[in-house]
Amino acid sequence: MSLNNAKAFNSQLKRVASYLEKLVSEGPFLIISHYDADGLSSAAIIANILIKRKTSFHIKIIEQPSAEDLRLLIEKYPEYKCLILCDMGSRHRKLLEEMAVNLKLNIVILDHHIPSAESVSSEKIHEVNPWNYGINGSTQVSTAGITYLLAKELDKDVGEKSVHLAVIGALGDRQDQGEKCDFLGLNKLILKDALERKIISREINIRLFGIRRRPLHKCLEYTIEPYIPGLTGDERACIDFLKRISIEPFDHEGKPRYLKDLSEDEVKTLVVELVKHMICEGVPPQEAEKILGYSYFINAYEKYPELYDAREFASLLNACGRLREEWIGILICLNKLSYYNEVLNILNKYRRILSETLKTISEEKVPINYLNKTIVVDCFSLIDERISGAISSILSSKPMFKGKYTLLALIASSSKPNHVKVSFRLLKDIPKFSLGDLVSKIAKITGCEAGGHEKAAGATIPEEKINWFLRTLERELP
């Protein structure tokens, strides 16, 4: 990220903040956002600003929409003339420009996805997208990060109090791509803000789920990111693994041991043996070594275990969105902690669904087709579109899907009649290649909707065109 790019991006932030400042008194606002952790965090930051300004608003949480879906949604709420789109909108700029003019709308787009090539000239469209300023939106900033930076321009107090949501959004989109799972680019600057204000603390630790508060064998069992082949989701295997490396999972009274109960030598043994285990199971060494890296903690939530670790907070928001309980996630982001127990029940249900789905796939109880470069996993009868992204991300880290293949395509059911949702994940690093660009190009030919990032993409495809789509994608992959 060059200094000139950063200055141009910051100038646009200031322009959009000035524009929003004028709109706040006009209201009411319609906030349209995505259901994942980044989208929910972004919507909550905007909500915090409008609540403080006593401006009325309505939040609508949706799947990444087609142009037609977005048009119908906006037309459904004619009373709202001020719209903010979070984590979406950049690939529908032409439509939004037309609607802004025809319906006399004021539209702000906050998005980190690769934008369409269509230019926007309307004064009623104001967009902040890092890609427009040479900043990588896949790795250097999430929409929650953009929204936080905008909030700071609008209201410094609200912005500063929302910085943890920017960190959560980035972690939810797996943007911890620096050394030892550090952040890059604008995310690194946002983290610096959070650390200096003591809102976030961090430490290098074993990256196991619930490592500060769960028994060690349960941490191994529940860890999905990074995925640990042979251990994730299998409690018995986790207990046996610990015994095999001479770490007793239970004390002499039969009580489970925690990380804090281990000696320094036992901790070192655990890290070394976990890395060795993952490499033996086919995980690339550089991926296996990520088991040791930065963990990020939200200091205000130390008494709330699932909120304290920012990665777990992101997982919790993803659970809410994917199980269509997004309002609970937003309320938690707004610090409504009376919903804490309710959100834990949602998280536990989500974990069960993920575990059962992964078990079904690993036992090959769903069709798995191997093309020359692509592995196609057909989960149409098993999961819907909101779960597909999570499952495909986990599968893409499993050794059985690595090796000679370039791409994973996971098929799920779609809420759109006679369509399927396909989540794509790159299985190899390909320099100067964007999966999102390629999938979007093919989608445009077929008249369906798609979008994404450099290594992940999704498309909603008519059932009769799915085979053609996959064959075309296969031919054009590097």
Buried (B, 14 or more C-beta within 10 A) or exposed (E): BEEEBBEBBBEBBEEBBEBBEEBBEEBBBBBBBBBBBBBBBBBBBBBBBBEBBEBEBEBBBBBBBBEEBBBEBBEEBEEBBBBBBBBBBBBBBBBBBEBBEEBEBBBBBBBBBBBBEEEBEBEBBBBBBBBBBEBBBBBBBBBBBBBBBBBBBBBEEBBBBBBBBBBBBBBBBBBBBBEEBBBBBBBBBBBEBBBEEEBBEBEEBBBBBBBBBBBBBBBBBBBBBBBBBBBBBBEEBBBBBBEEBEBBBBEEEEEBBBBEBBEEEBBEBBBEBBBEBBBEBBBBEEBBBBBBBBBBBBEBBEEBBBBBBBBBBBBBBBBBBBBEBBEBBBBBBBEEBEBBEBBBEBBEEBBEBBBEBBEBBEEEEBEBEEBEBBBBBBBBEBBBBBBBBBBBBBBBBBBBBBEEBBBBBBBBBBEBEEBBBBBBBBBBEBEEBBBBBBBBBBBEEBEBBBBBBBBBBBBBBBEEBBEBBBEBBBEEBE
